[in-house]
Amino acid sequence: MLYVKIEPIKQQVRCFFFASFAGLTTCMIFNILWVLSVLHIVPQTDAQCREDYSQTYNENGTLTSSHLSTNIIPPEDCYKYTLKRSEENGQISTVPLTEIIIDFFPEYRWVGRFTQIFIAVSLTVSYLTFGSALKSMLGGVLDAVMPRSPSSNESTGTLQRVTNSM
């Protein structure tokens, strides 16, 4: 599908390779930054959340650190916002992240909503990308396995012939 638009000219192949490499590198950098930010904001376990909270507040209950982390989550609510709970419920790590943002930082509620929308779009694009690759692979496998009938049109692919025969 994608390679049809690229002619086998050295310059176009190099540009395609560079564009692919730049896209993958950018995705890798964004993924690393995303993981670091989630691990910085969302506690992994209930014990880590309680420990962060107790280190941040002194005996008078006043805030002793300005570090934006899990310090603002009260100990009784810690489990609700952990990565462990997300894992047990089969959720992705952005669920507790957006819950923390929405519940404790109402002025940044738009960031939480934007994150949820971005994840929905990202999952949709991922499924469409993998689906098109799977369709292409299955078409190639069927072309290799199923013989062409003498009466069939050569321009029609095997996947299309199988679909039309059903």
ABEGO torsion letter per residue (X at the ends): XAAAABBBBAAAAAAAAAAAAAAAAAAAAAAAAAAAAAAAABBABAAAAAAAAAAABBAAGBBABABBBAAABBAAAAAAABAAAAAAAGBBAAAAAAAAAAAABAAAAAAAAAAAAAAAAAAAAAAAAAAAAAAAAAAAAAAAABBBBAABBAABBAAAAAAAAX
